[in-house]
Amino acid sequence: MAGATIPLTPAVHQMIDVGPIPELEATGNEIGFPIVRDMDTFCYERQTGGSMEVGSYAHRPIFHYADDIPSIKESRLSPTELPFTADDFDQQLEEALELMPDILATAEMKYAINGLLSLTPDGFPLLGETAEVRNLWSAAAVWIKEGPGVGRMIAEWMTNGAPEIDAHHSDITRFYRYARNDHQHPRALRRALQQDLRHRAPARAVASERNIRLRAVPRAHTTSARRRVLPGRRVGTAALVRAQRAAVEHYGVADRPHEWDARWWSPIMNAEHLALRERAGMIDPRAVRDLRQSADRARSTTSSTSP
């Protein structure tokens, strides 16, 4: 309505409520036991009064388009609570029963939904002032466990011009223009919901939905592809390069000893940075323009909030 673009894709998260469960009723509390998160099955079990909620992220990715979400009048309960598809939950229910047989085996299913949550093309939140509308702020695609921290971060950002913690990885302006529109749905679809729950290596590059925006310089794209270059998907991110070992040896760039740290990083990234300083380089003018606009916005925001 305001003219801002927030690249979100609605995705289904399945959850059931089973009960009554005497052990939970005996606590007399809404929550008397810790939440159980089973990372092997991508499920969780959580007390809610005398019942147990069992939620799953392990089912097949079920996505929607925002325009297909029903209105409040059309919804039986809520626009974000869609009819439950039991076939998608059968495997997860078996795994929950195996984990907690004594608690769940005799309970009845009281409530079940396909609930909608929001995913982004890279799995990170969308925080900060929108690119198109000044003074319109976003705090979208935030998981419940991150809510208090995000609230504090946005308050600091609005008040001081920058948050205490570096939020560039979640800045809503990090995407190029094409990634704010039709790109968002297929990228989220190919990532699959479960990927957002796995431990991800730093700087992990995603190969899906490429070749949408190619470099303006003739032959630059084919040359880069031949050198096994995977450009960054966000404004200002470095490329992942796996060629030119000679440059690494010339500049003496050391590799990272730990596999987890080095999985999606290449020493050639540092070597090419040093080569650009000493020699020459070729930079996409559109990327420079996008970076300059982001920097101008950041300077303007900081100056307007500084004492």
C-alpha positions in Angstrom: 0.0 0.0 0.0 2.9 2.4 0.7 4.9 1.3 -2.3 7.6 -0.7 -0.5 8.7 -4.2 -1.6 9.2 -6.8 1.1 10.3 -10.1 -0.5 8.5 -12.8 1.5 7.2 -16.2 0.5 4.4 -17.8 2.6 5.3 -21.3 3.6 3.4 -24.0 5.6 4.4 -25.1 9.0 2.3 -28.0 10.3 1.3 -28.4 14.0 -1.1 -30.5 16.0 -2.4 -30.2 19.5 -3.0 -33.5 21.4 -4.4 -34.2 24.8 -5.5 -34.3 27.5 -2.2 -35.6 29.0 -2.4 -36.2 32.8 1.3 -35.4 33.4 0.9 -32.0 31.8 -2.4 -31.2 33.5 -0.7 -32.0 36.9 1.7 -29.1 36.5 -1.1 -26.6 36.7 0.9 -24.3 34.4 0.6 -23.3 30.8 4.2 -24.3 30.4 5.8 -26.5 33.1 8.3 -28.4 31.1 11.0 -27.3 28.6 10.3 -27.2 24.9 11.9 -30.3 23.1 13.5 -29.6 19.8 14.4 -32.8 17.9 16.9 -31.7 15.2 17.1 -35.2 13.7 13.5 -35.2 12.7 12.9 -31.4 12.5 10.1 -31.6 15.0 9.4 -30.0 18.3 7.1 -30.9 21.2 5.8 -28.1 23.5 3.4 -28.1 26.5 0.3 -25.9 26.3 -1.6 -26.3 29.5 -2.8 -29.9 29.7 -2.0 -30.7 26.0 1.1 -31.1 23.9 1.8 -29.3 20.7 3.8 -31.2 18.1 5.1 -29.2 15.2 7.1 -30.2 12.1 9.3 -28.6 9.5 10.2 -32.0 8.0 7.3 -32.3 5.6 7.5 -31.5 1.9 7.8 -27.8 1.2 4.3 -26.3 0.8 4.4 -22.8 -0.5 1.8 -20.2 -1.3 1.6 -16.9 -3.1 0.6 -13.9 -1.0 -2.4 -13.2 -3.2 -3.7 -16.7 -2.6 -3.9 -16.2 1.2 -7.7 -16.1 2.0 -9.2 -13.0 3.5 -10.4 -12.7 7.1 -14.0 -13.3 5.9 -13.1 -16.4 3.9 -11.1 -17.9 6.7 -12.6 -20.4 9.2 -10.1 -19.4 11.9 -7.4 -17.1 10.6 -6.0 -16.3 7.2 -2.7 -17.9 8.3 -4.3 -21.2 9.5 -5.1 -23.3 6.5 -6.7 -26.8 6.4 -4.5 -29.6 7.8 -3.1 -32.1 5.3 -2.7 -35.2 7.3 -0.7 -37.2 4.7 2.2 -34.7 5.1 2.3 -35.3 8.8 2.1 -39.1 9.1 5.9 -39.6 9.2 6.4 -36.8 11.8 3.6 -38.2 14.0 5.3 -41.6 14.0 8.6 -40.0 15.0 7.0 -38.0 17.8 5.3 -41.2 19.2 8.7 -42.9 19.1 10.2 -40.1 21.0 7.5 -39.8 23.7 5.4 -43.0 23.6 4.1 -42.9 27.2 2.9 -39.3 26.8 1.5 -39.2 23.3 0.2 -42.7 22.7 -3.1 -42.4 24.5 -3.8 -38.7 23.7 -6.3 -37.6 21.1 -5.7 -35.0 18.4 -7.7 -31.9 19.4 -6.5 -29.4 16.8 -4.4 -29.4 13.6 -3.4 -26.7 11.2 -1.2 -25.9 8.2 0.0 -22.6 9.6 1.7 -20.0 7.4 5.0 -18.4 8.2 7.3 -16.2 6.0 10.5 -17.2 4.2 13.0 -14.9 2.4 15.2 -15.8 -0.6 18.2 -16.3 1.7 16.6 -17.4 5.0 17.5 -14.3 6.9 15.0 -11.6 8.3 14.1 -8.4 6.6 15.1 -5.6 9.0 15.5 -1.9 8.7 14.2 1.1 6.7 12.7 0.1 3.3 14.6 1.1 0.2 11.6 2.7 -1.5 9.9 4.6 1.4 11.8 6.7 3.9 10.7 6.3 7.5 8.9 3.0 6.8 10.6 0.2 8.7 10.4 -3.6 8.4 10.8 -6.3 11.0 9.7 -9.3 8.9 10.5 -13.0 8.7 11.6 -13.1 12.4 11.4 -16.3 14.3 9.8 -16.2 17.8 13.0 -16.8 19.6 14.6 -13.8 17.9 11.7 -11.4 18.6 13.0 -9.6 21.7 16.5 -9.1 20.2 15.1 -7.8 16.9 12.8 -5.4 18.8 15.8 -3.9 20.6 17.9 -3.8 17.4 15.2 -1.9 15.4 14.7 0.5 18.3 18.5 1.2 18.4 18.6 1.5 14.6 15.7 4.0 14.5 17.1 6.1 17.4 20.8 6.1 16.8 21.1 5.5 13.1 22.7 2.1 13.6 22.2 -0.9 15.9 24.8 -2.1 18.3 25.0 -5.5 16.5 26.0 -5.4 12.8 22.7 -6.3 10.9 23.9 -6.1 7.3 23.1 -9.8 6.7 19.4 -9.0 7.6 19.2 -5.5 6.1 16.0 -5.3 3.9 18.0 -3.3 1.3 20.5 -6.2 0.7 18.8 -7.6 -2.3 19.1 -6.3 -5.9 15.9 -5.1 -7.5 15.2 -8.4 -9.3 15.4 -10.4 -6.1 12.6 -8.4 -4.6 10.0 -9.6 -7.1 9.5 -12.9 -9.0 12.9 -14.2 -7.9 11.9 -14.7 -4.3 9.3 -17.5 -4.6 11.4 -20.0 -6.6 14.5 -19.3 -4.5 12.6 -20.0 -1.3 11.0 -23.1 -3.0 14.3 -24.6 -4.0 15.9 -23.9 -0.6 13.2 -25.9 1.1 11.9 -25.1 4.5 14.1 -27.5 6.3 17.3 -25.8 5.2 16.5 -22.8 7.5 16.7 -25.2 10.5 20.0 -26.9 9.6 23.3 -25.6 10.8 24.6 -23.6 7.8 28.2 -22.9 7.0 29.3 -19.2 6.9 28.9 -17.6 3.5 27.1 -20.6 2.1 26.4 -19.9 -1.6 23.1 -21.0 -3.1 23.3 -22.2 -6.7 19.5 -22.0 -7.6 17.9 -19.2 -9.6 21.1 -18.0 -11.3 21.7 -16.3 -14.6 18.8 -13.9 -14.1 21.0 -10.8 -14.0 24.2 -11.1 -16.1 27.1 -8.8 -16.2 26.9 -5.9 -18.7 30.5 -6.4 -19.9 30.7 -8.7 -23.0 32.0 -12.2 -22.3 32.4 -11.4 -18.6 29.8 -13.9 -17.5 31.1 -16.8 -19.6 34.6 -16.1 -18.5 33.6 -16.0 -14.9 31.7 -19.2 -15.2 34.7 -20.9 -16.8 36.7 -19.8 -13.8 34.1 -21.2 -11.4 32.9 -17.9 -10.0 29.7 -17.9 -8.1 28.7 -14.2 -7.5 27.2 -13.1 -4.3 23.4 -12.8 -4.2 23.2 -9.7 -2.1 24.3 -6.2 -2.8 28.0 -5.8 -1.9 28.8 -9.5 -1.2 32.0 -11.1 -2.5 32.1 -13.8 -5.0 33.0 -17.4 -4.3 36.0 -18.2 -6.6 37.8 -21.6 -7.0 40.5 -20.8 -9.6 43.7 -18.8 -9.9 45.8 -20.6 -7.4 48.8 -18.6 -8.7 47.4 -15.4 -7.2 47.0 -17.1 -3.8 50.6 -18.2 -3.9 51.8 -14.8 -5.1 50.1 -13.0 -2.2 50.7 -15.7 0.3 47.0 -16.0 1.4 46.6 -18.8 3.9 43.8 -21.3 3.8 41.4 -21.7 6.7 42.3 -24.8 8.7 38.8 -25.8 9.8 36.5 -27.5 7.3 33.4 -25.7 8.6 35.0 -22.3 8.3 36.4 -23.0 4.8 33.5 -24.8 3.3 32.1 -21.8 1.5 35.1 -19.6 1.4 38.1 -19.5 -0.9 41.5 -17.9 -0.4 41.2 -16.6 -4.0 38.7 -14.0 -2.7 41.4 -12.4 -0.7 44.0 -12.7 -3.4 41.7 -11.0 -6.0 41.0 -8.2 -3.6 44.8 -7.6 -3.2 45.3 -7.9 -7.0 42.6 -5.3 -7.5 44.5 -2.9 -5.2 47.8 -3.4 -7.0 46.8 -3.9 -10.6 43.4 -3.3 -12.2 39.9 -4.8 -12.1 36.5 -4.8 -13.9 33.5 -3.9 -11.8 29.8 -4.0 -12.9 28.6 -0.4 -13.0 25.1 -1.5 -11.9 26.6 -3.0 -8.7 28.5 0.2 -8.1 25.3 2.2 -8.5 23.4 0.0 -6.1 26.2 0.2 -3.5 26.4 4.0 -3.8 22.7 4.3 -3.3 22.8 2.1 -0.2 25.8 4.2 1.2 24.0 7.5 0.5 20.9 6.2 2.4 23.1 5.0 5.3 24.9 8.4 5.5 21.6 10.3 5.3 20.0 8.2 8.0 23.0 8.6 10.3 23.3 12.4 9.8 19.6 12.9 10.4 19.7 11.0 13.8 23.1 12.3 15.1 23.0 14.9 17.9 
